[in-house]
Amino acid sequence: MLKLLIKILKSLNGNSHPGEIAHAVSLALLLGLMPKTNALFYLVTVFCLFIRINKAAFILLTLLFSMLTSVTDPILDSVGWWVLNLECLKPVFAALLEIPFVGFTMFNYTIVMGALVCGILLYIPAYGLGRLFVWLFRAKIIPVVRKAKIIMILSKIPLIQKIANYQD
């Protein structure tokens, strides 16, 4: 877990492109909202492992966003019920259920559909907030933290130097 946190802090402060971290935030939100017991979750996870995002931030944020699901389930259920009961989409959903293995995605469950729709709708705002956070962290927070006396004192401790110089 310490290695994961070190990777995230290095990517926030390093040469990692802010878009990679912002996409990780958005995809982690999408997966964090989604129930983990369907094939759609695993398909999106595998897709995320093959694209260029910050994997450490993606994994940690997926775990953090997963903790919010008990709070968001009633909203996701309502959104999913609304989408699944749209008259214009009922033939599409019926045709999708006739395709082999598509039923394993459980897209016809209200919470799964609600999580998918809300995750897609929140993708752009989460991306923007992720980029804003990276910019604020790099431009405002890091310079203040580097000048703090406690950081200067801690940076002289050998164990802290070893962690700071850790390369994967």
Secondary structure, 3 states (H helix, E strand, C coil): CHHHHHHHHHHHHCCCCHHHHHHHHHHHHHHHHCCCCCHHHHHHHHHHHHCCCCHHHHHHHHHHHHCCHHHHHHHHHHHHHHHHCCCCCHHHHHHHHHCCCHHHHCCCCHHHHHHHHHHHHCHHHHHHHHHHHHHHHHHHHHHHHHHCHHHHHHCCCHHHHHHHCCCC
